[in-house]
Amino acid sequence: MEIFHCLYSYLLAASMFILVVSAADLYSEVLLSLKSEIVDEYNSLNDWSLPSAEIPPGKTSVCSWSGVTCDTNSTNVIALDLSAKSLGGAISGKQFKVFTKLVDLNLSYNSFSGQLPLGLFNLTSLKSLDISRNNFSGHFPPGISGLQNLVVLDAFSNSFSGSLPADVSQLEKLQTLNFAGSYFRGPIPHEYGSFKNLEFLHLAGNFLSGSIPPELGKLKTVTHMEIGYNSYQGSIPWHLGNMSELQYLDIAGANLSGSIPKELSNLTKLESLFLFRNQLTGDIPWELGRISPLSSLDLSDNHITGSIPESFSELKNLKLLSLMYNSMSGAVPESIAELPSLETLLIWNNFFHGELPQSLGKNSKLKWVDVSTNNFMGTIPPDICARGELYKLILFSNNFTGALSPSLSNCSSLVRIRLEDNSFSGEIPLKFNHLSELTYVDLSSNKFSGGIPKDLSQAIKLQYFNISYNSDLGGTIPSKTWTLPILQNFSASSCGISGNLPPFQSCDSFIVIELNMNKLSGAVPVTISNCHSLETIALANNNLSGHIPDELASLPALAAIDLSQNSFTGPIPTKFSHSSTLQLLNVSFNDISGSIPSKEIFRTMGKSAFTGNPKLCGSPLQSCSRSMAMFGSKHSGKLLWVVLLCIGVVMLTTLSIVAILYLRRGSRGQWKMISYSGLPQFTAKDVLRSFSSAESMDAVPSVPSSVCKAVLPTGITVTVKKIEWEAKRMKKMLEFINQIGNARHKNLTRLLGVCYNNHMAYLLYDYLPNGSLADERIEMKDWGTKYRTVTGIARGLCFLHHDCSPAIPHGDLTSNNIFLDENMEPHLAEFGINYLLELNKDSFAKRETGMYVCMHACMPILYMLVCFA
């Protein structure tokens, strides 16, 4: 018997050994099976392979594989981290049943798609499941309640649809639940009020509707709740005031109505309250002043009435107070100026009146003050920049009077100052040699005097300067004004400025120069030729004289010129006839002579642009005599023969070149043109001819397509992108291009047209001169600009993914492909181009939808704001 007993023990031990070895081998088998399902374009899992050396008994080789973590004995896989490896494809999930000891699974920041695999719910030991920032779609499958050890469930930014899963509320250990940034519909399940240990709840950025369930007020352990960017009905439940541990509450952009419940004042640990962009009405409850930890309060963009509660004087930790875009009134309480932590005060577009508290800025480190579009009066508080941190001061469209605060003279932190449309007076005290960070100054429509400060040229970061409509300003234009290195807009119309225009020494950055209705005299300096980026110059109603310089007519980007009501003499420079950008030339009421150039653009300007010049003729004015029409001299006959001879030579040369090009490229097929909304019906010849002055399309041969800027007939400036294709794929690619061309949204760069033949296409896009977010000169220091930029990007993406049918994938969302227009509004560029290039290959990858940032998602916006900081 003893022999049999020993034999039995030996066999049992051997079988257990075999099972351990088999289990260890099984890990490598199932992970390789998982790898076979994954699309791994960048070979991120290249080390997932069986080793050549023998593995010790009971051990597994996968412990050294990237993303794999084993227990201390190297026998079980306890964590699998595949985050941010550029992986994609659909996962079956059949492999997960092997990972009985798996505690942590992270698939975030990839492009996994399809249904969420049910096999995930077999991982009963799992404590953390992160599938965020992917493209899992369809309904969230039932069965999550089987993961009773789960503490963290992060499904943020996917493409889930249907209802929120109610059974997730059965996870008693769950502390973090994030279902934000998908397409869940319907109401928030009332079961979500039954979590026992939940601390973080994020449901923002979906299509949730219905009423906010009052059961959420039972969540006694939640410290952070974001449920905004949805479309609820009804008001904020007062029951939320029972969430005793809540520190962060965001229900912004949620279509809520009614008044703000006073019961929210029971949230005695609340630090941030965001209820902006709703339909809230009524007064702000004075009880909110009891929430002493409150540091951020944003109630903007609602229909709130009444005044700022005096009880806010108790909010000693308040840093952000945003009440902008409401219907509030009354005076700003003096106690607001006493708040020691206040940094941002945004109360613009209301009906506030009276004076600003005169101690504003004295007791706190103010950084951003915007009280514009109200009815404030009086002067700027003298200590508004006392702490030296104020970088944005916005006071426009009020009734302020008096001189500017002397403290602004040395406020070196200032980046943006807007005081237009008030009644400020006296000399401008700004010392630009101390304001090295200043980028934007608007002092227009006031009563300033004493001239433009002489040291303006020392504001080396200045991009926008407007002093127009200060009729008593006087003085001259400082001599070094045009040397400012990045100044784009200089406006000083109706200011009583006299003297000559200073030489344009290095004005390459200037886009707009406006000096109408002044007392300027002398000639326009020929150094205007240095202003290569100039698009608009307005010098009307001055005493300027001399000829219109040919150098002005040679500027490559000039579109609008107003020289009316001056004393210019001589002819209109013939070089204007060759300008492809010119849209308006107003020379009315001067002493211009000769004939108006015969180019069609001059006829479309109308008589008003040329009237008041008795010696000027030609369409659209009266026709010129024969002698004047032919160069206006007695030698016109000889000149005519010379011109005809030159024309003959040019035509012969052109025909020869065309013949050579035809022989070289005849096999490429005839060029055709498709124009979309916003582009005149140009012919292919019109477009191709405009490329002659464009930068070489082959400047960057290492990339599949190259880009340049070109000017089309009528002066439209476009960005041109070259795409090469094979004739057999042209039809399919054109169909997709047509889809891109018909996509119209304010945050998309418009595709205006496509010029193509059998072998290539030129895509014509809107040209946006302010560059991309990747440009080093683009600075976004203020929260408002960042917010507007990010939401614009999100709206553009949401349009591509939801309003286009079929959806258009972006495919390459980077800062290089986000361009800014003249109002700094973001426009997505290059959307669909990667997919278009894939269509030209023998086998192209499945469309990626890139849905993880959409206009409804709150957290993506916050993350991107951090990136811009």
Sequence and secondary structure as in RCSB ss.txt:
>XXXX:A:sequence
MEIFHCLYSYLLAASMFILVVSAADLYSEVLLSLKSEIVDEYNSLNDWSLPSAEIPPGKTSVCSWSGVTCDTNST
NVIALDLSAKSLGGAISGKQFKVFTKLVDLNLSYNSFSGQLPLGLFNLTSLKSLDISRNNFSGHFPPGISGLQNL
VVLDAFSNSFSGSLPADVSQLEKLQTLNFAGSYFRGPIPHEYGSFKNLEFLHLAGNFLSGSIPPELGKLKTVTHM
EIGYNSYQGSIPWHLGNMSELQYLDIAGANLSGSIPKELSNLTKLESLFLFRNQLTGDIPWELGRISPLSSLDLS
DNHITGSIPESFSELKNLKLLSLMYNSMSGAVPESIAELPSLETLLIWNNFFHGELPQSLGKNSKLKWVDVSTNN
FMGTIPPDICARGELYKLILFSNNFTGALSPSLSNCSSLVRIRLEDNSFSGEIPLKFNHLSELTYVDLSSNKFSG
GIPKDLSQAIKLQYFNISYNSDLGGTIPSKTWTLPILQNFSASSCGISGNLPPFQSCDSFIVIELNMNKLSGAVP
VTISNCHSLETIALANNNLSGHIPDELASLPALAAIDLSQNSFTGPIPTKFSHSSTLQLLNVSFNDISGSIPSKE
IFRTMGKSAFTGNPKLCGSPLQSCSRSMAMFGSKHSGKLLWVVLLCIGVVMLTTLSIVAILYLRRGSRGQWKMIS
YSGLPQFTAKDVLRSFSSAESMDAVPSVPSSVCKAVLPTGITVTVKKIEWEAKRMKKMLEFINQIGNARHKNLTR
LLGVCYNNHMAYLLYDYLPNGSLADERIEMKDWGTKYRTVTGIARGLCFLHHDCSPAIPHGDLTSNNIFLDENME
PHLAEFGINYLLELNKDSFAKRETGMYVCMHACMPILYMLVCFA
>XXXX:A:secstr
 HHHHHHHHHHHHHHHHHHHHHHHHHHHHHHHHHHHHSEETT TTTT S  SS   TT  GGGGSTTEEE TTSS
SEEEEE TTS EEEE   GGGGG TT  EEE  SSEEEES  GGGGG TT  EEE  SSEEEEE  S GGG TT 
 EEE  SSEEEES  GGGGG TT  EEE  SSEEEE   GGGGG SS  EEE  SSEE S   GGGGG SS  EE
E  SS   S   GGGGG TT  EEE  SS  EE   GGGGG TT  EEE  SSEEEE   GGGGG TT  EEE  
SSEE S   GGGGG TT  EEE  SS  EE   GGGGG TT  EEE  SSEEEEE  TTTTTSS   EEE  SSE
EEE   TTTTTTS   EEE  SSEEEE   GGGGG TT  EEE  SSEEEEE    GGG TT  EEE  SSEEES
 S GGGGG TT  EEE  S TT  S   TTGGG SS  EEE  SS  EEE     S TT  EEE  SSEEEE   
GGGGG TT  EEE  SSEEEEE  HHHHT TT  EEE  SSEEEE   GGGGG SS  EEE  SSEE EE    H
HHHHT GGGT S TTEESTTSS   HHHHTTTSTTHHHHHHHHHHHHHHHHHHHHHHHHHHHHHHGGG   EEEE
 TTS    HHHHHHHGGGS  TTS TTSSS EEEEE GGG EEEEEEEE  GGGHHHHHHHHHHHHT   TTB  
EEEEEE SSEEEEEEE  TT BTT TT    SHHHHHHHHHHHHHHHHIIIIISSS       SGGGEEE TT  
EEE STTHHHHHHHTSSS       TTS TT SHHHHHHHHHH 
